[in-house]
Amino acid sequence: MDNLFVNALVRAGSCREHSSDWYKSSSWRPTTSPTLRRRQIGSADGARKFHLHTLSSCQALAQHIDVSPDEYKRLVDFYDEEVPTADATPPSGPAVSSPPPPLVVARVGVEKSPSTHQAWPAGSETGQRVIRKLAGSLLSKYTPHEAIYELYKALPSPRVPYLSRRTIRLLLHRLSVVERKTEASMLRYLSVVDDMKVVGIPLTTGEWSSAIAFVGRCFSRVSQAEIESALYLWKEMEGEAGVRGSTATFNILFDVAAKAGKFALAEMILMEMQSRGLELDRYARVGLIYYYGLKGDGGGVRRAYRELVDAGEIVDTVVLNCVIAALVKAGEAAAAEQVYERMKVMHRKRSGAPLPPRNWRRAREISKLLRRAARAATEDPEHYERLQKESSVAPDLQTYRILAVHHAVCTGELEHLAKLLAEMQFFRIPLHGSIFLALFKGFSIHGGVRYTTWTRSRLESVWSSYRSALNDQVEQLYLGKWVVIWSLRSFARCAGKQRTLEVWEEIKERWTPRENEMEAVVGVLGDLLSEQKGLSGPSEAEDIP
């Protein structure tokens, strides 16, 4: 078992060297053993590239095996239950036995135009130079947001009026496009929004929606505070600014309410959408799948997924990942594992289909493209068919993250986790920080007891692999507050106080934390070394930040 686990860990961490055409082999099958063979052919980075123009490739399409909507629906069949008819559940969302009162906002009758602003003249040469530098930095989507914001803050107060309408729109757009919403990115965006409010420059519907998304999604767990902030901004948007919410606005509000466990509020939001005649789009339907998972309703997950297929939406890795996560949340982990196995089989059948993009910007572009796919089903059936055939259903990092967290936190099945790590190499997915975080959390929960498979020697192997990956500067792998906390907890559980202190000394040599991060880690370390607090794990899986 030790060799299997260590080999899986090493192979998953070095999977960039594997063949780019392994999945074309007719001998491949879903693996049942973590012992897998390495192949070193070609470049994974080059093979991962997904170009939108490949959607028109007739040669690639000729290699595909057609998959019917019924086959997509059967991906989630687990109990061989009868597939409900289209009339079984209304497509507008969950049924409510006693409808809650509608959301009420005192709306202004006419939406204010965002195009009335004229830039103020800069009063000095320094101000003009800063404006030019800021406008130039916005031309590239790769300019770091920190650099953009520093230039913005260098403008003379009140800053935003000195910018043209085009620069303001582009500034907010650049600051809104992030890989993951954080408190820092939220504060940058809202700082510009506040400056616009002060001088009376209106925001567009999309800019308001982005602000709501930041306040509702910038933390790993959604609390009552985030819900209140999101609703406050929405009421300000419609009640004071006179800007009516769009489908995207309500998608965000629904997502925030659902993830906070406020299901009655989520149903009210859906009813408000229905009363306004807003149709459910791809994002809303995917959100409904996860909503039912959070409610513990596996049947609802399946119904929402089938309605998504019936609505003509494209089934891809993102949708199936949502199904897997929802089934795990609903307590149907075995069904989630079955969906994962069927993803691998379906990907193999569809020879020539691309793997999911690893670059988050490219994934965002594809998501925007697929959002319009249902409309293409009626307007351009041939284009829609190409989109469906070219969409990827292969597992990606998020697939493995969901399953790794489940097995690390809930089941404690290290052998199954090793199998997942080994299978990651076949899809050319390098080990990510979130996978190491799940492993450390697993050792802190299941280690330190007699006969456990989560032994100190295996923990040392994981720690060694993690340090090596940091030394090699593997992409998306770094020391952060949570990985530090859970690694210290795992060593305190499995190896004792002395080894925990040694690991802490190693971490301090590599890590440059913010003051609040250091305070949090030192507090946890003090508990571990004194009263041995925080060593026992939770009774169920929780989201790993």
C-alpha positions in Angstrom: 0.0 0.0 0.0 2.8 2.4 0.8 4.4 2.0 -2.6 1.1 2.3 -4.4 0.3 5.5 -2.6 3.7 7.1 -3.0 3.9 6.1 -6.7 0.4 7.5 -7.4 1.4 10.8 -5.7 4.7 11.1 -7.6 3.1 10.2 -11.0 0.2 12.6 -10.5 2.7 15.3 -9.7 4.7 14.7 -12.8 1.9 14.0 -15.3 2.9 16.9 -17.6 5.4 14.5 -19.2 2.7 12.0 -20.4 1.6 11.3 -23.9 -0.8 13.7 -25.4 -2.6 10.9 -27.3 -2.9 8.2 -24.6 -6.7 8.5 -24.7 -6.8 7.5 -28.3 -5.6 4.0 -27.5 -8.3 1.4 -27.8 -6.8 -0.5 -24.9 -7.7 2.1 -22.3 -10.4 1.4 -19.8 -11.5 3.0 -16.5 -8.8 1.8 -14.1 -9.5 -0.5 -11.2 -5.9 -0.5 -9.8 -3.7 2.4 -8.8 -0.7 0.8 -10.5 -0.5 2.6 -13.8 2.2 2.8 -16.5 4.0 6.1 -17.4 4.4 7.2 -21.0 6.7 10.1 -21.8 5.7 11.4 -25.2 5.1 15.0 -26.2 4.1 18.1 -24.3 1.0 18.2 -22.2 0.8 22.0 -22.2 0.6 22.0 -26.0 -1.9 19.2 -26.1 -4.2 21.0 -23.7 -4.8 24.0 -25.9 -8.5 24.3 -26.9 -9.3 26.7 -29.7 -12.8 27.9 -30.4 -12.2 27.6 -34.2 -12.0 23.8 -33.8 -15.7 23.8 -33.6 -15.8 24.0 -37.3 -13.4 21.2 -38.0 -15.2 18.6 -40.2 -12.4 16.1 -39.9 -12.7 16.1 -36.1 -16.4 15.7 -36.3 -16.2 12.7 -38.5 -14.4 10.9 -35.7 -17.1 11.5 -33.1 -19.8 9.1 -32.0 -23.1 10.8 -31.7 -24.6 10.9 -28.2 -28.3 11.4 -27.9 -30.1 13.5 -25.2 -31.4 10.2 -23.7 -27.8 9.0 -23.3 -26.9 12.2 -21.5 -29.9 11.8 -19.2 -28.8 8.2 -18.4 -25.5 9.5 -17.1 -27.2 10.2 -13.7 -29.3 7.0 -13.6 -28.4 5.0 -10.5 -31.4 3.3 -9.1 -33.0 2.6 -12.6 -35.9 4.8 -11.6 -38.4 5.8 -14.2 -37.5 9.0 -16.0 -40.2 11.6 -15.3 -42.1 13.2 -18.1 -41.7 16.8 -19.0 -44.8 17.7 -17.0 -43.6 16.0 -13.8 -41.7 19.1 -12.5 -42.3 22.6 -13.7 -39.2 24.0 -15.4 -39.3 27.2 -13.3 -37.5 25.6 -10.3 -38.5 23.9 -7.1 -42.1 23.6 -6.2 -43.2 25.4 -3.0 -46.1 24.1 -1.0 -47.0 27.5 0.4 -45.5 30.3 -1.8 -43.5 32.8 0.2 -44.3 36.5 -0.2 -42.7 38.2 -3.2 -39.5 40.2 -2.9 -40.5 43.9 -2.8 -38.3 46.7 -4.0 -39.3 50.3 -4.4 -38.3 50.7 -8.0 -37.6 53.9 -9.9 -39.5 53.9 -13.2 -36.8 54.7 -15.7 -33.3 53.3 -15.7 -30.6 55.9 -15.6 -28.3 56.1 -18.6 -24.7 55.3 -17.9 -23.5 57.4 -20.9 -24.1 60.9 -19.5 -20.6 61.3 -17.9 -18.0 63.6 -19.5 -14.4 63.3 -18.2 -13.1 66.1 -16.0 -9.9 67.8 -17.3 -6.8 66.7 -15.4 -5.3 69.7 -13.5 -1.7 68.8 -13.8 0.8 67.1 -16.0 1.2 64.4 -13.4 -2.5 63.7 -13.4 -2.5 63.4 -17.2 0.4 61.1 -17.1 -1.3 58.8 -14.6 -4.5 58.8 -16.7 -2.5 57.8 -19.8 -0.7 55.0 -17.9 -3.9 53.7 -16.4 -5.6 53.7 -19.8 -2.7 51.9 -21.4 -2.6 49.2 -18.6 -6.2 48.4 -19.3 -5.6 47.5 -22.9 -4.1 44.1 -21.8 -6.3 41.6 -19.9 -3.1 40.2 -18.4 -2.1 43.4 -16.5 -2.2 42.5 -12.8 -5.1 44.0 -11.0 -2.8 45.2 -8.2 -0.9 47.4 -10.7 -4.2 48.7 -12.2 -5.5 49.6 -8.8 -2.3 51.4 -7.8 -2.5 53.6 -10.8 -6.2 54.3 -10.1 -5.4 55.3 -6.5 -2.7 57.6 -7.8 -5.3 59.8 -9.5 -6.3 63.0 -7.7 -9.4 62.7 -5.6 -12.2 61.9 -6.4 -10.4 59.9 -9.1 -13.1 58.4 -11.3 -14.5 61.6 -12.8 -11.1 62.2 -14.5 -11.6 59.1 -16.6 -13.5 58.8 -19.8 -16.7 56.7 -20.1 -14.8 54.0 -22.0 -12.0 53.9 -19.5 -14.4 53.6 -16.6 -16.2 50.7 -18.3 -13.0 49.0 -19.1 -11.6 49.5 -15.6 -14.6 47.9 -13.9 -14.6 45.1 -16.5 -10.9 44.3 -15.9 -11.3 44.3 -12.1 -14.4 42.1 -12.3 -12.6 39.3 -14.3 -10.8 37.2 -11.7 -10.0 33.5 -11.4 -11.4 33.4 -7.9 -13.2 36.2 -6.0 -11.3 37.2 -2.8 -11.7 39.9 -0.2 -8.9 41.9 -1.8 -10.5 41.7 -5.3 -13.8 42.7 -3.8 -12.4 45.8 -2.0 -10.7 46.9 -5.2 -13.9 46.7 -7.3 -16.1 48.3 -4.6 -13.7 51.1 -4.1 -14.2 52.2 -7.7 -18.0 51.6 -7.4 -18.1 53.8 -4.3 -16.2 56.6 -6.0 -18.8 56.5 -8.9 -21.7 56.7 -6.4 -20.1 59.8 -4.7 -20.0 61.8 -7.9 -23.2 60.4 -9.4 -21.8 58.3 -12.3 -24.4 55.5 -13.0 -23.4 51.9 -13.2 -24.7 49.5 -15.8 -26.7 46.4 -15.0 -23.6 44.2 -15.4 -21.5 46.3 -13.1 -24.1 46.2 -10.4 -24.3 42.4 -10.9 -20.6 42.1 -10.5 -20.7 44.1 -7.3 -23.3 41.8 -5.9 -21.3 38.8 -6.9 -18.2 40.1 -5.1 -19.9 40.7 -1.8 -21.8 37.4 -2.0 -19.0 35.1 -3.2 -15.7 36.6 -1.9 -15.4 34.2 1.1 -15.2 30.4 1.0 -18.4 30.1 3.1 -21.4 32.2 2.7 -22.8 33.6 5.9 -25.8 35.8 6.8 -23.6 38.8 6.4 -22.9 38.1 2.7 -26.6 37.5 2.1 -27.5 40.8 3.7 -24.8 42.6 1.7 -25.9 41.1 -1.6 -29.6 41.9 -1.0 -28.7 45.4 0.2 -26.8 46.1 -3.1 -29.7 44.6 -5.2 -32.2 46.9 -3.4 -29.9 49.9 -3.9 -29.5 48.9 -7.6 -33.2 48.8 -8.3 -34.7 51.1 -5.6 -32.2 54.0 -5.7 -30.3 53.7 -9.0 -33.4 52.6 -10.9 -31.5 49.8 -12.7 -33.6 46.6 -13.1 -31.9 43.3 -12.4 -31.2 40.9 -15.2 -31.2 37.1 -15.3 -27.5 37.2 -14.3 -28.4 39.4 -11.3 -30.9 36.9 -10.0 -28.7 33.9 -10.8 -26.1 35.4 -8.4 -28.7 36.1 -5.7 -30.1 32.6 -6.0 -26.6 31.1 -5.8 -25.7 33.1 -2.7 -28.9 32.2 -0.9 -28.7 28.5 -1.7 -25.1 28.2 -0.6 -26.0 29.8 2.7 -28.7 27.3 3.2 -31.5 29.9 2.9 -33.7 27.8 0.7 -36.9 29.8 1.3 -35.1 32.9 0.2 -33.8 31.1 -2.9 -37.3 30.0 -3.8 -38.5 33.6 -3.4 -35.8 34.7 -5.8 -36.9 32.1 -8.4 -40.5 33.3 -8.0 -39.4 36.9 -8.6 -37.6 35.8 -11.8 -40.7 34.1 -12.9 -42.9 37.1 -12.1 -40.7 39.3 -14.3 -40.7 36.8 -17.2 -37.0 36.1 -16.9 -36.2 32.6 -18.4 -33.8 30.2 -16.7 -30.5 30.2 -18.6 -27.6 27.7 -18.5 -26.2 29.2 -15.3 -29.5 29.1 -13.5 -30.2 25.5 -14.5 -26.7 24.4 -13.3 -27.4 26.4 -10.1 -30.6 24.4 -9.6 -28.8 21.1 -9.7 -26.5 22.2 -6.9 -29.4 23.7 -5.0 -31.1 20.3 -4.8 -27.9 18.8 -3.7 -27.6 21.2 -0.8 -31.1 20.4 0.2 -30.2 16.7 0.3 -32.6 15.8 -2.5 -30.9 13.4 -4.9 -34.1 13.0 -7.0 -34.2 16.7 -7.4 -30.6 16.8 -8.6 -31.6 14.3 -11.4 -34.7 16.1 -12.3 -32.9 19.4 -12.6 -30.2 17.8 -14.7 -32.7 16.2 -17.1 -34.5 19.5 -17.5 -31.2 21.1 -18.4 -30.8 18.5 -21.1 -34.4 18.9 -22.3 -33.9 22.7 -22.5 -31.2 22.2 -25.1 -28.2 23.1 -22.9 -24.8 21.6 -23.7 -23.7 18.9 -21.3 -20.0 19.3 -20.5 -17.5 18.7 -17.7 -18.8 21.8 -15.8 -22.4 20.5 -15.7 -21.3 16.9 -14.8 -19.0 18.3 -12.0 -22.0 20.1 -10.6 -24.0 16.8 -10.7 -21.2 15.0 -8.9 -20.8 17.7 -6.2 -24.6 17.9 -5.7 -24.9 14.1 -5.3 -22.1 14.1 -2.8 -23.9 16.9 -0.9 -27.2 14.9 -1.1 -25.5 11.9 0.6 -25.3 9.8 -2.6 -21.6 9.5 -3.0 -21.9 6.1 -4.8 -24.1 7.7 -7.5 -21.5 10.5 -7.8 -18.7 8.0 -8.3 -20.8 6.3 -11.0 -21.2 9.6 -12.9 -17.4 10.0 -12.7 -16.9 6.5 -14.2 -19.4 7.3 -17.0 -17.6 10.5 -17.8 -14.4 8.6 -18.5 -16.2 6.0 -20.6 -18.1 8.7 -22.6 -14.9 10.7 -23.2 -13.2 7.6 -24.6 -16.1 6.9 -26.9 -15.9 10.4 -28.3 -12.6 10.1 -30.0 -11.0 13.4 -30.8 -13.0 15.4 -28.2 -10.8 18.0 -26.4 -9.9 17.8 -22.7 -11.2 20.6 -20.5 -9.1 23.7 -20.6 -6.7 24.2 -17.7 -6.4 27.9 -18.3 -9.3 29.7 -16.4 -9.6 32.5 -19.0 -10.1 30.0 -21.8 -12.6 28.1 -19.6 -14.5 31.4 -19.1 -14.6 32.0 -22.9 -16.0 28.6 -23.5 -18.6 29.1 -20.7 -19.8 32.3 -22.4 -20.0 30.5 -25.7 -22.1 27.6 -24.3 -24.4 30.1 -22.5 -25.8 30.9 -26.0 -26.0 27.3 -27.1 -29.6 26.6 -26.2 -30.7 29.5 -28.5 -28.6 28.0 -31.3 -30.5 24.7 -31.1 -33.4 26.4 -32.9 -31.6 29.2 -34.8 -28.7 27.1 -36.1 -29.1 23.4 -35.5 -25.9 22.5 -37.3 -23.8 24.9 -35.2 -25.5 23.5 -32.0 -24.6 19.9 -33.0 -21.0 20.9 -33.5 -20.9 22.6 -30.1 -22.3 19.5 -28.4 -19.9 17.1 -30.1 -16.9 19.3 -29.4 -17.7 19.9 -25.8 -15.6 18.0 -23.3 -17.0 15.6 -20.8 -13.6 14.4 -19.5 -12.9 14.7 -15.7 -10.8 17.8 -14.8 -9.2 19.2 -11.7 -12.5 20.1 -10.1 -13.8 16.6 -10.6 -10.9 15.1 -8.7 -11.0 17.9 -6.1 -14.6 17.0 -5.2 -13.9 13.3 -4.9 -10.6 13.8 -3.1 -12.2 16.0 -0.5 -15.0 13.5 0.0 -12.7 10.5 0.5 -10.1 12.5 2.6 -12.7 13.9 4.9 -15.6 11.5 5.0 -14.7 8.0 4.0 -11.0 8.0 4.9 -10.4 5.5 2.1 -6.8 6.3 1.3 -6.5 3.5 -1.2 -9.4 4.9 -3.3 -7.8 8.3 -3.0 -4.5 6.9 -4.3 -6.4 5.5 -7.3 -7.8 8.9 -8.1 -4.4 10.5 -7.9 -3.1 7.8 -10.3 -5.9 8.5 -12.7 -5.3 12.2 -12.8 -2.1 11.5 -14.8 -4.1 10.1 -17.7 -5.9 13.4 -18.0 -2.6 15.3 -17.7 -3.8 17.1 -14.5 -0.9 18.0 -12.3 -1.3 18.0 -8.5 -3.0 21.2 -7.4 -2.8 22.9 -4.0 -6.4 21.9 -3.3 -5.5 18.2 -3.6 -2.6 18.6 -1.1 -5.0 20.5 1.2 -7.5 17.6 1.1 -4.7 15.1 1.9 -3.4 17.1 4.9 -7.0 17.4 6.1 -7.4 13.7 5.8 -4.3 13.0 7.9 -5.5 15.4 10.6 -8.9 13.6 10.8 -8.0 9.9 10.3 -4.4 9.7 11.4 -2.9 9.1 14.9 -5.0 6.0 15.7 -4.1 2.3 15.8 -4.5 0.4 12.5 -5.1 3.5 10.4 -3.9 3.6 6.8 -3.2 7.4 7.3 0.2 6.7 8.8 3.1 9.0 9.7 5.3 7.6 6.9 2.6 8.4 4.3 2.2 11.8 5.7 6.0 12.4 5.4 5.7 11.2 1.7 3.0 13.7 1.0 5.0 16.5 2.7 8.1 15.6 0.7 6.1 15.7 -2.5 4.6 19.0 -1.6 8.0 20.6 -0.8 9.4 19.3 -4.1 6.5 20.8 -6.0 7.1 24.1 -4.3 10.8 23.9 -5.2 9.8 23.2 -8.8 7.4 26.2 -8.8 4.6 24.1 -10.0 1.7 26.2 -11.3 -1.1 27.0 -8.9 0.8 25.6 -5.9 1.9 27.8 -3.1 1.9 28.1 0.7 -1.2 29.7 2.0 -2.9 30.1 5.4 -5.2 27.0 5.1 -2.6 24.6 3.8 -0.2 25.7 6.5 -2.9 25.2 9.2 -3.9 21.7 8.0 -0.4 20.5 7.5 0.5 21.5 11.1 -2.7 19.8 12.3 -1.8 16.7 10.4 1.7 16.5 11.9 0.4 17.2 15.4 -2.0 14.3 14.9 0.4 11.8 13.3 3.9 12.7 14.4 3.7 14.7 17.7 4.7 18.1 18.9 8.4 18.0 18.1 7.9 17.1 14.5 5.2 19.7 14.2 7.6 22.4 15.4 10.2 21.2 12.9 7.7 21.5 10.1 6.7 24.9 11.3 10.3 26.0 11.1 10.5 24.7 7.5 7.3 26.7 6.6 8.6 29.9 8.1 11.6 29.8 5.9 9.4 29.6 2.8 6.3 31.6 3.7 5.8 35.4 3.8 2.3 35.8 5.3 0.2 38.8 5.9 -0.1 39.9 9.5 -3.6 38.5 10.0 -2.6 35.1 8.4 0.4 34.8 10.8 -1.9 35.5 13.8 -4.4 32.8 12.7 -1.6 30.2 12.2 0.1 31.0 15.4 -3.2 30.8 17.3 -3.8 27.3 15.8 -0.2 26.2 16.6 -0.5 27.4 20.2 -3.6 25.2 20.6 -2.0 22.2 19.0 1.1 22.4 21.3 -0.7 23.1 24.5 -4.1 21.7 24.9 -4.2 19.6 21.7 -7.3 21.4 20.4 -8.5 21.1 16.9 -7.1 17.7 16.2 -10.4 15.8 15.8 -12.1 16.2 12.5 -15.7 17.2 11.6 -18.4 14.7 11.4 -19.1 15.5 7.8 -17.3 17.0 4.8 -17.0 20.7 4.8 -15.8 23.0 2.0 -12.0 23.3 2.0 -11.1 27.0 1.4 
